């Protein structure tokens, strides 16, 4: 950048930060092109000879071509015009030239939602293929040794997108730190807010998909009590609310081992059917808005009109996500002591 910008003494740190934004964007695009033009293209070529038909490109890289296309457009419409202006005039990089593009992250990079959601499945699929498929292992070794691969390992290729998208706040913060003009600072803060909001939307999308999967798995295990929505709009809202808090936890109810499914509006008590590994509803659904938490005086066991839950030694109950081990750390919760030891149903 020092060869392009003629007067940069006072702004050299800011200009260096902006140059890093430009340079790393181009490097990233070239990395994605290597993945598309080398790895994906080679795999598609092998399919023409009936080799590795069991491995599809999207099982390794999800919708990575869509991400590449989005960044190529970002480069053409936002980054490259800024670079062209500096080359033409010799003036310093103007951070405001990035403003429109950064404020459009939600629209430009929506493809990241799907990629980040599928990334865990892609990594797991790759791992299993590496362990069990000698043809795939040979293919990976060929890719990683190929001169055009720039010594990237397959796992590094798969991690590139989420590594890049989470780096934008750091790049913008570096520019903001070295910017003195108040109006430019305000613009950079707005860019940061937009980019961070987009990253939060990715997390929200992944959480929603996790909860949706948990709800689906629960529905597949439950026998009986099929409820149809009144209409499409209400059914849509109902499903959304139901996926907000879907947890699975096990307790003793009246000395009977049960599995309780806590949804956003009801508590469903079920019993495991060992032969079919399904859940049978053993009580009518308990509406949460008609339920009060009332502590028993002696805490010794169930009393009249009470549903008593066995208390753990620590006085709490652990809940485990119905989606199994998938992102278990985020789904594990603790029920407050207010739920112990009993629930009164009005």
N, C-alpha and C positions, 0 to 999 in steps of 0.2 A: 504493500500500500504506500510505502514511502516513495516509491518511484512514480506513483500516480498523483499523490497529493503534494502540491508544491509548498504551501504554507501550512505547516502542521505542528509548529513548536509548542504552541499553547494548548493544542487539542490532541497531542500525540497519544495520550492514554485512551481517550475516547475513540480516536480513530483506530487504534489497535483493537479495541473491543468490537467495533463495527466490522473491521476486517475479519476478525475471527468468526463473526456471524456469517459473513459472505462465504468465506473459505470453507468452513465446516458444512455449510449447506451444499456446496458443490461436491465436496468429498462424499457426503452422504448419498447424494443422487447417483454418483458414479458407483458407489458400493451396491446400491439397489439394482443398477443396470447390470452389474456383474452377476448378481443372483438371478436376474431374469434371463439374461442373454447366455449365461454359461450353465447354471445349474438347472433351471426350469426348462430351458431349451434342450439340454442334453437328455433330460428325463423324458420329455415329449418325443424326442428322436428315438429313444430306446423303445418306447411304446409301439412305434411303427414296426418294430421287429419282434413284437410280443415278449419283450423283456421288461421286467418290473411293472407289469400291468397292475399289480396289487398296490402300487404306490402312486398316488395322484399328487400333482403339484400342490394343490390346496391343502393336502394333508401335511405337507412340510412347511408351507409358507402362507397358508390361508389366502387372504386377498392382497398380498404384497404388490402385485402389479397395479392395483388401484391406488395404493399408497404412492408408488413411484410416479404414476400419472399426476396425482395431486401435487407432489413436490416439483415436478417439472413445470407445471402450470404456475406454481408459486414463484419459481425462479424466473420464468418468462415475464410474468406480470408485475412482480414486486422487486425482487433482488437484482436481477440483471439491469433493469432500467436505472436503478440507483448507481450501479457500477458503470454503466455507459456514460452517465452524466459526469462522474468523476473523471473518467478517461477523456472526455471531451473538453471539460472546463479546467481541470486541475484543482478544483475547489475541494474542500474536505467532504467526506461522506456526511449526508444529512440524515439523522435518525428519523426525521418526520416522513421520509420516503418509505419507511417500513410500517407506518401507522395503519394505513388501510388494510394491508395484508394481515397484520397481527390482530386487528379487530374482527377479521373474518375467519378466525381459526375454526370456529364451530361449523361454518359452511364448507371451508376448504378441506378440512382433514377429518371429516366424519368417518372415513374408512378405518380410522384407528380404533373405533369402538369394536368393530368386528374382529380386527386383528388381535387386539389385546385379550378379548374374550376367548379366542380360539388358541392363543399362544400355548397355554398349558396343555391342551389336547395335542397340539402339534409336537411339543417336546416329548410328551409321553409316547406318542405314536413313533417318533423317531427313535427313541430309546429301545422300544420293543423290536423294531425292525433291525436295529443294529445288533441286538442280541440273538435274533432268530433267523435272519435272512442274509445268507452269505453274499448273494448278488447285490443286495442293497449296501452291505458293508464295503464291497469292492467299488461300488459306484461312489460312495462317500470318500473313500481313499483317493480315487481318481480326481474327484472335485477338489479336495483339499491340497493335492499336489500339483494341480494344474497351474501353469505360469500366470494365467489371467485371473486366477482366484485370489491373488495378492496374499497368499498364506492365511486366508480366513478359514476357520473351522466352521463346520455346518452349524454348530450351536451358536457361534458368534454371528453368523448370518441371520439366524432366526431371532436373535436378540436385538439386532440393529434398530428396528422401528421403535420399540418402546424406549430404548436408550436415547434415541434422537428426540422424540417428542417431549421427554421429560427434561431435556437440556435447554429448551428455549427460555424458560424463566431465568436460568443462570446467565445465559447470554445477554438477555435484556437488562438484568440487574447490573451486570458489568458495565454496560453502556450508561445506565442511569447513574451509577456511582461516579463516573467521570464527566458527567454533564453539568454545566453551570447555569444555563439559561432556564429560568422558571417555567416558561411556556413549553419548552422541550421536555423538562422534567415531568410536567403534568401529562403530556402526551405519552411519555414512556411508562408512567404509572398506569395509565389507561390500557396500554398494550399489555402490561404485566397482568392486570386484572382479567383481561380477556383470555389470555393464554392460561392462566391458573384456573379460570372458570372452565375452560375446555378440558383441562386435565381432571378436574373434579367430575365433569360429566362422564369421562371415561370410567372413573371409579364407580360412579352411580350406576352406569350401565352394567358394569360387571356385577355389582351387587344385586341389581334387579334380575339379571340372568341367573345368578346363583340361587336367588330366592324362588324364581320361576321354576328352576330345575328341582329345587327342594319340594315345592308344591306338587310338581308333576310326579315325582317319586312317591310322595305321600299318597297321592290320589291313586296311583297304581297298586299300592299295598292295601288300601282300605276297601272293605267289602260293605256294600249296603249304603243307605242314606245318600242316594244320588239326588242332587238338587239342581233343577234347571233354572236359569236366569229368567226374570220376568220379561225383559226385553234386552236387545243387544247393548244398549247404552248402560243400563244398570248392571248387566252381567260384566261389562268391561270394567266398570268402577269396582265391582265386587272382587274381581280377580286381582286387580291392582292392590286393593286393601289387603286381600288375603296373602299377598306375597310380601307384605311389609315386614311381618314378623312370623316366620314359620320355623318353629323349633321342635325338636323331638327330645323328650326326657322321660325317664322311667322311674316309677315309684310304686309303693304298695297302697292300694285302696281297699279298705276293709279286708286286709290280709290277702288280697288277690293281686298278683303281679299284673300291672297294666302298662301300656304305652300311651302317654298323653300327648296329643297334638295340639299345640297352642297356636291358633290363628289370630288374625286381627280382631275378629268379632266373636269367636266361639272357642270353647275348650272341648276337644273331642277325646273321650276315653275309649280306648280300644284294647284288645287282647291279642297277643301273638298266636297265630295258627301255625304251629311248628311244621306240620307236613307241607303246607303250601307257602310258608314264610310270608303270609299275608296278615293284615290286621283286621280283626272283626270288631265292629262297634258294639260295645257292651252297655252303654248308657245313651240316652238321648243327648244331642249336643247341648252344651251349657252356654247360654249367651253371656258374654262378658259384661254387658251393660246391666244384667240382672243378677250379678254375682257380687257378694261382699266377702271380704276377708275378716274372719272373726277368730281370735285366738281362743283355744280351749283352756278352761281354768286349770285342769290338771295335766293336760297334754298327754294323757295316758292312752288315748285311743278314740275311736269314733263314738259320737254321741248322737242323739236323735236329731234328724234333719241336718246332719253334717256329713260332708264327704271328707274323711280324714286322710291326709297324705303322710306317709312315713317320713320322719325327719332324719336327715343325715347327721352324723356326729357333729359336724361343724354348723349345723342349723341352717344349711342352705341346700339348694338342689342344683345340680349341674344340668344344663341343657346342651344337647348336641345337635348340630345342623342335620336335617333330614337328608341332605345331599351326600351323606357319608363323609369321607375324608377330604372332600374338595374344599380348599380354603377353610379348613376346620378352625384355625385360630381366630378368624373373623366371626365365625358363626357360633362358637361356644360362648355362652352367656351364663350368668348366675341369677337365679330367681331370688328376689329380696326376701328377707325373713318374714315380711308381711304375709306371704303365702303359706307360711308354716304356723301351726300344723294343720289348719283346716280351711275349707271354703264353705260358706253358707249360700245355698241357692234359693233366691226369693221366689 
